[in-house]
Amino acid sequence: MNARADDDALSWSGDDDPTLDVGSEDAPALPPGYTAVGRGSAATTGPSEVPSPSAPGADHEVSTAGAGNAALIAVGVLGGVYLLYAIGWLLGGLRLQERIVPDAMLIVSTAVAVAAPAIWFGAVMLLTRTAPRWARFAWLLAGALILVPWPFLTIGPV
């Protein structure tokens, strides 16, 4: 227990473990491409430079920055739009059965229409992995405009 009761909530059992001390003489070695930061980081050993992407055998994932929060949220929102489009195509296609389209043709066309948003989203995410971020969003927005479920919008779900 600590001297003050307020400090008990801020400590864990084993905080005083000497093997957790970063500044010890047998400091941990870092793999290539990593830099130690924080208190006691000066005592770490190992390379601290990020390998050049053009260097042979360099790991390209280390030097590339990950997607930011806004980009991840935007991809999630567009993924939700594509999911709603698939549902819209299903409801609109089933509604067309009562109106104009024969049964045999309806099954195939509805299945393709329901799968189209998922295929577009997956293809864009797969094919634009190395492309600039703006290209990925341009293709996702183009698909959101192209794949609008018109039968659902014109006839309605009921």
Backbone as a ProteinNet text record, in pm:
[ID]
protein_1_A
[PRIMARY]
MNARADDDALSWSGDDDPTLDVGSEDAPALPPGYTAVGRGSAATTGPSEVPSPSAPGADHEVSTAGAGNAALIAVGVLGGVYLLYAIGWLLGGLRLQERIVPDAMLIVSTAVAVAAPAIWFGAVMLLTRTAPRWARFAWLLAGALILVPWPFLTIGPV
[TERTIARY]
84.3	0	88.3	40.7	112.7	84.8	164.3	147.6	13.1	-31.1	-160.1	-260.9	-383.2	-488.4	-523.8	-504	-535.4	-443.2	-320.6	-224.9	-246.6	-327	-351.5	-420	-509.3	-581.8	-493.1	-380.7	-293.8	-174.7	-170.8	-58	-108.5	-21	-52.4	44.6	2.1	90.3	202.3	325.8	438.8	499.8	452.5	510.8	658	698.2	836.6	924.6	879.7	955.4	1079.9	1200.8	1321.9	1339.3	1271.4	1286.6	1212.7	1124.5	1051.2	1124.8	1238.1	1313.6	1381.4	1343.5	1399.7	1544.2	1579.4	1712.6	1813.7	1783.9	1878.5	1995.8	2101.9	2223.7	2201.3	2120.3	2093	1967.4	1983.8	1872	1830	1702	1654.1	1702.3	1726	1767.2	1642.9	1640.9	1527.3	1552.8	1449	1466.3	1486.2	1536.9	1558.8	1428.8	1434.5	1318.3	1240.7	1279.7	1207.7	1293.6	1230.6	1298.8	1233.9	1316.2	1264.1	1229	1116.1	1073.5	1030.7	1028.1	979.2	1091.4	1053.1	1147.5	1234.4	1363.6	1456.6	1487.6	1443.2	1465.5	1609.8	1686.5	1825.8	1908.8	1863.8	1940.8	1917.7	1824.5	1798.2	1909	1927.5	2031.1	1966.9	2041.7	1992.7	1975	1950.6	1936.3	1812.9	1823.6	1709.6	1668.7	1722.7	1686.3	1584.5	1494.8	1396.1	1462.2	1451.8	1516.7	1455.4	1536	1490.8	1405.7	1292.5	1209.3	1282.8	1385.5	1457.1	1567.9	1596.3	1701.2	1655.1	1745.5	1704.1	1667.8	1554.2	1508.9	1440.8	1420.2	1357.8	1208.7	1154.9	1013.1	938.4	857.4	786.6	678.7	628.1	522.3	571.7	700	752.4	751.6	784.5	799.4	669.5	565.8	440.6	354.4	290.2	201.5	66.7	4.3	-127.9	-235	-353.9	-464.9	-503.4	-536.9	-578	-718.7	-759.2	-892.9	-1002.1	-985.5	-1088.3	-1102.3	-990.1	-995.4	-1063.9	-1034.7	-1098.7	-1248.6	-1288.1	-1430.6	-1499.8	-1434.6	-1494	-1511.3	-1413.1	-1425.6	-1538.6	-1551.3	-1660.2	-1797.1	-1808.5	-1936.1	-1969.7	-1871.2	-1896.8	-1928	-1864	-1897.9	-2041.7	-2088.1	-2227.7	-2323.3	-2283.7	-2366.3	-2379.2	-2268.1	-2273.3	-2359	-2357	-2443.6	-2590.8	-2622.1	-2760	-2801.3	-2707.1	-2736.9	-2771.3	-2698.3	-2727.4	-2867.3	-2902	-3036.4	-3141.8	-3112.9	-3205	-3226.3	-3119.2	-3133.2	-3214.6	-3197.1	-3274.7	-3423.2	-3455.1	-3596.4	-3656.4	-3581.1	-3632.8	-3649.8	-3556.2	-3567.6	-3685	-3706.9	-3822.3	-3953.3	-3953.3	-4073.4	-4103.2	-3997.7	-4017.6	-4084.2	-4076.2	-4135	-4284.5	-4349.5	-4493.6	-4529.2	-4433.8	-4466	-4435.5	-4306.5	-4275	-4178	-4096.7	-3988.3	-4031.4	-4003.2	-4036.1	-3951.1	-3997.5	-3932.7	-3789.8	-3765.9	-3632.3	-3529.7	-3568.2	-3476.2	-3457.3	-3557.4	-3551.6	-3449.8	-3442.2	-3352	-3207.2	-3169.3	-3031.1	-2999.4	-3085.8	-3057.6	-3058.2	-3145.1	-3146.4	-3020.3	-2976	-2853.9	-2732.7	-2723.7	-2611.9	-2620.9	-2740.9	-2757.9	-2726.7	-2762.8	-2734.5	-2584	-2516.8	-2373.4	-2287.7	-2339.9	-2260.7	-2198.3	-2271.4	-2206.5	-2092.7	-2111	-2004.9	-1884	-1908.3	-1798.4	-1724.3	-1795.6	-1731.5	-1645.8	-1701.8	-1628.4	-1503.3	-1517.2	-1402.4	-1296.5	-1340.2	-1244.6	-1169.1	-1238.5	-1170.9	-1071	-1110.1	-1019.6	-897.8	-915.9	-806.4	-714.7	-773.4	-694.6	-629.5	-672.9	-613.9	-529.5	-476.4	-393	-270.2	-205.9	-83.3	-108	-230.1	-263.2	-274.8	-269.2	-291.3	-430.9	-443.2	-569.9	-683.7	-656	-761.6	-818.4	-735.6	-783.8	-883.1	-853.7	-945.7	-1080.9	-1080	-1206	-1278.4	-1204.1	-1268.2	-1343	-1280.9	-1347.3	-1465.2	-1451.2	-1563.2	-1681.3	-1652.3	-1760.5	-1823.8	-1742.7	-1797.7	-1892.9	-1853.6	-1941.6	-2068.8	-2058.9	-2178.1	-2276.2	-2225.9	-2314	-2367.6	-2286.8	-2325.9	-2423.9	-2404.1	-2479.3	-2604.7	-2658.2	-2780.4	-2893.4	-2962.9	-3070.3	-3196.6	-3202.2	-3312.1	-3447.7	-3460.6	-3593.5	-3648	-3562.6	-3606.7	-3649.3	-3573.7	-3605	-3730.1	-3753.8	-3868	-3997.7	-3989	-4109.8	-4134.6	-4028.1	-4040.5	-4036.4	-4023.6	-4012.6	-4144.4	-4256.5	-4385.1	-4469.9
-117.3	0	122.8	225.4	351.9	432	534.4	617.7	688	730.2	799	706.9	708.3	622.1	663.1	791.2	836.6	772.9	740.1	683.4	534.8	468.4	325.4	296.9	382.2	360.4	382	449	479.9	385.5	280.6	188.8	46.2	-35.9	-175.5	-261.1	-377.9	-471.7	-507.5	-494.8	-525.7	-404.3	-282.8	-162.1	-145.9	-199.9	-185.1	-299.3	-375.5	-486.3	-432.5	-475.3	-421	-460.6	-564.1	-602.8	-508.3	-426.2	-330.5	-198.4	-182.5	-58.1	-43.7	59.6	82.8	130	195.9	251.7	154.9	27	-68.3	-89.3	-151.6	-169.1	-265.3	-363.3	-454.4	-406.4	-290.6	-226.1	-309.1	-307.9	-387.5	-329.7	-416.8	-373.8	-359.5	-254.7	-229.4	-288.9	-339.9	-387.7	-270.2	-295.1	-185.7	-114.2	17.9	97.5	151.6	120.6	167	263.8	362.8	461.3	463.3	458.7	462.9	606.1	624.5	755.6	744.2	854.7	855.8	851.1	843.5	843.7	718.1	736.3	624.8	572.2	639.9	589.6	605.7	691.8	711.4	587.6	502.9	385.2	266.9	277.6	165.8	156.3	36.8	14.8	-27.3	-18.3	-63.7	51.8	21.3	126.7	210.1	337.7	425.6	495.7	454.2	516	429.5	495	424.4	386.3	261.1	222.1	292.9	319.5	385.7	289.2	336	245.4	191.9	262.3	215.9	118.1	100.8	8.2	-134.7	-219.5	-357.6	-427.7	-493.8	-567.2	-480	-351.5	-263.2	-293.8	-284.6	-307.9	-179.6	-182.4	-61.3	-19.8	-112.6	-79.4	10	4.4	84.8	232	263.1	402.2	467.9	392.3	452.3	487.1	600.2	643.6	575.3	541.2	479.2	583	533.8	623	698.6	823.2	903.9	870.2	927.6	901.5	943.4	1059.3	1106.9	1012.9	961.1	869.2	738.9	687.7	564.5	582.8	696.8	724.7	738.7	806.4	823.6	689.6	601.4	469.2	390.8	402.6	335.5	386.9	518.2	577	532	534.8	490.1	340.3	261.9	120	100.5	183.7	178.7	217.6	316.5	356.4	239.8	170.5	55.6	-56.4	-76.3	-177.1	-139	-11.4	34.4	21.6	44.4	26	-119.6	-213.8	-355.8	-390.3	-338.3	-361.5	-296.1	-175.5	-106.4	-182.3	-239	-318.3	-445	-505.8	-625	-591.5	-487.3	-449.8	-401.8	-322.3	-275	-387.1	-483.3	-596.9	-686.7	-708.5	-790.2	-718.8	-587.6	-510.1	-515	-525.8	-533.2	-664.5	-766.6	-895.5	-882.9	-800.4	-784.1	-695.5	-623	-523.8	-571.5	-582.5	-597.7	-709.8	-754	-845	-989.5	-1079	-1221.4	-1283.8	-1395.3	-1457.1	-1503.9	-1575.2	-1629.3	-1518.1	-1413.3	-1302.3	-1222.8	-1218.6	-1142	-1198.6	-1328.6	-1389.9	-1355.6	-1370.8	-1344.2	-1195.1	-1112.1	-968.4	-911	-961	-913.8	-957.6	-1080.2	-1128.8	-1046.3	-1015.7	-934.4	-792.2	-738.1	-601.2	-590.7	-691	-689.9	-705.9	-785.7	-809.4	-694.9	-614.7	-510.6	-410	-356.2	-263.2	-326.9	-451.1	-518.8	-546	-585.2	-610.8	-481.6	-373	-243.8	-199	-204.8	-162.1	-247.4	-378	-467.2	-445.9	-426.5	-405.6	-274.8	-169.7	-40.9	-51.6	-114.1	-126.8	-212.5	-314.6	-402.5	-338.3	-276.7	-225.1	-90.1	-19.3	111.8	109.7	-6.7	-15.9	73.2	76.9	154.6	289.7	316.9	443.9	554.3	679.3	789.2	780.8	835.7	826.8	893.9	1003.6	1073.5	985	898.4	810.1	708.8	656	560.9	625.5	747.6	814.4	857	890.8	925.8	805.2	686.7	566.8	525.9	542.6	509.6	604.2	732.4	827.7	803.5	766.7	734.5	615	513.8	398.4	434.4	527.9	570.5	642.7	706.8	773.4	675.8	579.8	486	380.7	333.5	218.5	254.7	371.5	412.2	313.8	261.3	163.3	231.4	252.8	326.7	259.8	127.6	68.8	99.2	97.9	128.1	273.2	363.6	506.5	543	478.5	516.1	445.4	316.2	241.7	243.3	233.5	228.7	86.7	70.6	-63	-136.9	-66.6	-130.4	-125.7
0	0	0	-63.2	-67.2	58.7	77.2	195.9	193.4	77.4	66.1	-0.9	47.8	-8.1	-151.3	-186.8	-321.9	-425.2	-388.5	-482.4	-506.5	-424.9	-443	-576.2	-618.4	-743.1	-864.9	-847.2	-960.7	-971.2	-894.6	-900	-917	-971.2	-994.3	-914.1	-882.3	-816.9	-913.9	-871	-958	-1023.9	-988.9	-1047.4	-1012.2	-900.2	-858	-907.2	-1003.9	-1060.4	-1130.8	-1092.6	-1153.6	-1299	-1346.1	-1486.8	-1579.5	-1524.3	-1605.9	-1620.6	-1557.3	-1561.2	-1696.7	-1771.4	-1904.1	-1895	-1789.1	-1776.6	-1719.1	-1715.6	-1659.3	-1753.5	-1703.5	-1782.1	-1897.5	-1880.2	-1990.7	-2064.2	-2128.4	-2196.7	-2317.4	-2349.1	-2463.1	-2594.8	-2690.6	-2823.9	-2910.1	-2991.9	-3079.8	-3216.8	-3281.4	-3418.2	-3512.3	-3631.6	-3727.3	-3760.2	-3764.8	-3801.1	-3684	-3560.8	-3443.3	-3364.4	-3305	-3223.2	-3085.9	-2982.5	-2846.1	-2810.4	-2742.6	-2696.5	-2551.6	-2482.5	-2345.9	-2244.2	-2117.9	-2007.9	-2013.2	-2005.4	-2006.6	-2144.9	-2250.4	-2385.4	-2430.6	-2365.6	-2405.6	-2376.4	-2287	-2250	-2343.2	-2436.8	-2526.9	-2628.8	-2680.4	-2780.1	-2909.8	-3015.3	-3144.5	-3239	-3364.1	-3464.9	-3439.9	-3471	-3450.4	-3578.8	-3691.8	-3818.4	-3890.3	-3960.3	-4040.2	-4170.5	-4213.5	-4337.8	-4457.6	-4554.8	-4676.8	-4756.7	-4814.8	-4894.5	-5016.4	-5062.8	-5180.6	-5145.1	-5015.4	-4974.9	-5000.6	-5049.2	-5074.5	-4944.1	-4946.6	-4829.6	-4725.4	-4754.3	-4655.8	-4647.7	-4529.8	-4508.6	-4540.9	-4643.8	-4687	-4589.1	-4510	-4416.6	-4303.2	-4271.9	-4161.8	-4197.9	-4322.9	-4362.1	-4406.2	-4432.9	-4477.7	-4358	-4366.4	-4258	-4274.4	-4164.6	-4168.5	-4197.4	-4224.4	-4252	-4125.2	-4140.5	-4026.4	-3982.3	-3872	-3818.1	-3915	-3977.9	-4071	-4189.7	-4239.8	-4353	-4313.7	-4195.8	-4151.4	-4130.5	-4076.6	-4057.5	-4192.9	-4287.8	-4420.5	-4491.4	-4480.5	-4542.1	-4474.7	-4343.9	-4273.6	-4313.9	-4330.5	-4372.8	-4514.8	-4603.9	-4740.9	-4744.6	-4659	-4650.3	-4605.2	-4511.4	-4468.6	-4579.7	-4659.6	-4774.4	-4872.3	-4898.4	-4988.9	-4931.5	-4800.7	-4738.5	-4755	-4735	-4755.7	-4902.4	-4992.9	-5135.1	-5164.4	-5106.3	-5129.1	-5077.9	-4961.7	-4908.2	-4997.3	-5046.4	-5136.6	-5266	-5321.3	-5443.9	-5417.1	-5301.4	-5268.9	-5257.3	-5181.5	-5165.7	-5297	-5372.7	-5501.7	-5601.1	-5602.2	-5694.1	-5660.6	-5531.7	-5492.6	-5523.6	-5518.1	-5550.7	-5700.1	-5782.2	-5927.4	-5969.2	-5886.7	-5921	-5945.7	-5870.4	-5884.8	-6003.3	-6057.3	-6159.7	-6300.6	-6337.8	-6479	-6513.4	-6424.1	-6458.6	-6436.3	-6535.6	-6516.9	-6405.7	-6349	-6233.8	-6261.5	-6369.6	-6397	-6412.5	-6480.3	-6500.7	-6371.3	-6289.6	-6165.6	-6067.5	-6056.2	-5959.3	-5991	-6115.1	-6155.1	-6144.7	-6196.1	-6195.2	-6053.6	-5967.4	-5828.6	-5755.6	-5777.5	-5712.8	-5756.3	-5884	-5933.9	-5879.6	-5875.1	-5825.4	-5676.6	-5598.5	-5455.2	-5431	-5513.1	-5495.4	-5548.4	-5638.5	-5703.9	-5606.1	-5507.1	-5414	-5334.6	-5291	-5215.8	-5305.1	-5428.2	-5521.4	-5551.9	-5575.1	-5603.6	-5485.5	-5364.9	-5246.1	-5226.1	-5236.7	-5220.3	-5326.7	-5451.9	-5560.1	-5542.3	-5503	-5481	-5367	-5257.3	-5143.7	-5178.4	-5259.7	-5297.5	-5401.9	-5501.8	-5613.9	-5586.5	-5482.9	-5454.3	-5327	-5291.8	-5171.2	-5180.6	-5296.2	-5311.1	-5377	-5416.8	-5481.9	-5376.6	-5420.3	-5324	-5263.3	-5145.1	-5072.3	-5148.6	-5218.8	-5292	-5402.9	-5462.3	-5569	-5513.2	-5394.7	-5332	-5306.1	-5251	-5221.7	-5348.9	-5453.4	-5580.8	-5637.7	-5632.7	-5683.1	-5594.3	-5463.8	-5374.8	-5396.1	-5416.4	-5443	-5579.3	-5678.6	-5811	-5800.8	-5725.1	-5706.1	-5632.3	-5537.4	-5464.4	-5556.4	-5659.7	-5756	-5860.5	-5900.1	-6005.7	-5954.5	-5833.5	-5783	-5703.9	-5723.8	-5652.4	-5686.3	-5587.3	-5613.1	-5665.8	-5795.7	-5857	-5838.9	-5849.4	-5827.1	-5687.6	-5587.3	-5451.5	-5441.5	-5505	-5496.9	-5575.9	-5690.3	-5773.8	-5732.3	-5699.8	-5665.6	-5515.6	-5437.2	-5292	-5240.4	-5109.9	-5053.8	-5042.3	-5049	-5026.1	-5150.1
[MASK]
++++++++++++++++++++++++++++++++++++++++++++++++++++++++++++++++++++++++++++++++++++++++++++++++++++++++++++++++++++++++++++++++++++++++++++++++++++++++++++++

